[in-house]
Amino acid sequence: MQIQQQKNYTPTEYLNFEINSQQRHEYINGEIISITGSTPNHNQISLNFSAALNFSLKSQSYRVFVAYQRLLIPNKSIYTYPDVMVTSGDLQLQTGRKDTIINPLIIAEVLPIYTRNYDKDEKFAAYRTIPTFQEYLLIDQYAMQVEKYYKTAHKQWIFSEYNEVSETISLNSISFQITMADIYIDILPTLLYETARDSLASLLGAFCFIAPAFRDLLPDGLTVAPQTDTASPAAKMFILAFMSRSW
């Protein structure tokens, strides 16, 4: 069987293709990669964070950009579209272009399932080659979880983690604060419900593994998965009903 070799595109070919395309694409070392659509939670988080930044930084020498602004990482031959990006001072554009910037100060990515590892590892490593880049935020859309990295010196970054609704995130590269509640506003009730539901399901699975006799309390057809400490969807529904009873 003959394997067709994948075409490697030049940056010029990519840019010519991209400006005539109705869909966004990344360019990574000669490969053009389609950017898939995002979820409502992804869009809401990006909007919440970018709007707070834009309001806080108004009339200052900063610019806030959202997902449709293209970024070039020159040392890695990568074109990408960060979810949220902040620049400081005058915009620096790719030579000969008016639509591609090269001087981000802060980048935030809302993590989808299919690229979360790439965003945390390879993409972050590529971003770190940009001289102006100082701060990176990774925002989970499926749980209340934010990771922040701040550059303190050459090849030195400090990591901070946030996962409580009452916590406040303070950026180091600019004067800006935002609460976790404000980042997750409008989707917070759903996240809290899903977190509580999954925690209860895990507890039930663990309890049934420790006390097999407790399985007799479950209705017919209800199962648990003690090996992974998780419950079946039916068990999750039972837990919520069980916990809401008055004793």
Secondary structure as the mmCIF struct_conf table of DSSP 4:
data_model
#
loop_
_struct_conf.conf_type_id
_struct_conf.id
_struct_conf.beg_label_comp_id
_struct_conf.beg_label_asym_id
_struct_conf.beg_label_seq_id
_struct_conf.end_label_comp_id
_struct_conf.end_label_asym_id
_struct_conf.end_label_seq_id
HELX_LH_PP_P HELX_LH_PP_P1 GLN A 2 THR A 10
HELX_RH_AL_P HELX_RH_AL_P1 PRO A 11 ILE A 19
TURN_TY1_P TURN_TY1_P1 ASN A 20 ASN A 20
BEND BEND1 GLN A 22 GLN A 23
STRN STRN1 HIS A 25 ILE A 28
TURN_TY1_P TURN_TY1_P2 ASN A 29 GLY A 30
STRN STRN2 GLU A 31 SER A 34
HELX_LH_PP_P HELX_LH_PP_P2 ILE A 35 GLY A 37
HELX_RH_AL_P HELX_RH_AL_P2 PRO A 40 SER A 56
TURN_TY1_P TURN_TY1_P3 LEU A 57 SER A 59
BEND BEND2 GLN A 60 SER A 61
STRN STRN3 TYR A 62 VAL A 66
TURN_TY1_P TURN_TY1_P4 ALA A 67 TYR A 68
STRN STRN4 ARG A 70 ILE A 73
HELX_RH_3T_P HELX_RH_3T_P1 PRO A 74 LYS A 76
TURN_TY1_P TURN_TY1_P5 SER A 77 SER A 77
STRN STRN5 ILE A 78 THR A 80
BEND BEND3 ASP A 83 ASP A 83
STRN STRN6 VAL A 84 SER A 88
BEND BEND4 GLY A 89 ASP A 90
STRN STRN7 LEU A 93 LEU A 93
TURN_TY1_P TURN_TY1_P6 THR A 95 GLY A 96
BEND BEND5 LYS A 98 ASP A 99
STRN STRN8 THR A 100 ILE A 101
STRN STRN9 PRO A 104 LEU A 111
HELX_LH_PP_P HELX_LH_PP_P3 PRO A 112 PRO A 112
HELX_RH_3T_P HELX_RH_3T_P2 ILE A 113 THR A 115
HELX_RH_AL_P HELX_RH_AL_P3 ARG A 116 LYS A 120
TURN_TY1_P TURN_TY1_P7 ASP A 121 ASP A 121
HELX_RH_AL_P HELX_RH_AL_P4 GLU A 122 TYR A 127
TURN_TY1_P TURN_TY1_P8 ARG A 128 THR A 129
BEND BEND6 ILE A 130 ILE A 130
TURN_TY1_P TURN_TY1_P9 PRO A 131 THR A 132
STRN STRN10 GLU A 135 ASP A 140
BEND BEND7 GLN A 141 MET A 144
STRN STRN11 VAL A 146 ALA A 153
TURN_TY1_P TURN_TY1_P10 HIS A 154 LYS A 155
STRN STRN12 GLN A 156 TYR A 162
TURN_TY1_P TURN_TY1_P11 VAL A 165 SER A 166
STRN STRN13 THR A 168 LEU A 171
TURN_TY1_P TURN_TY1_P12 ASN A 172 SER A 175
STRN STRN14 PHE A 176 THR A 179
HELX_RH_AL_P HELX_RH_AL_P5 MET A 180 ILE A 183
TURN_TY1_P TURN_TY1_P13 TYR A 184 ILE A 187
HELX_RH_AL_P HELX_RH_AL_P6 LEU A 188 ILE A 210
HELX_RH_3T_P HELX_RH_3T_P3 PRO A 212 LEU A 217
BEND BEND8 LEU A 218 LEU A 218
HELX_LH_PP_P HELX_LH_PP_P4 PRO A 219 PRO A 219
TURN_TY1_P TURN_TY1_P14 ASP A 220 GLY A 221
STRN STRN15 VAL A 224 ALA A 225
TURN_TY1_P TURN_TY1_P15 PRO A 226 ASP A 229
STRN STRN16 THR A 230 ALA A 231
HELX_RH_AL_P HELX_RH_AL_P7 PRO A 233 MET A 243
TURN_TY1_P TURN_TY1_P16 SER A 244 SER A 244
BEND BEND9 ARG A 245 ARG A 245
#
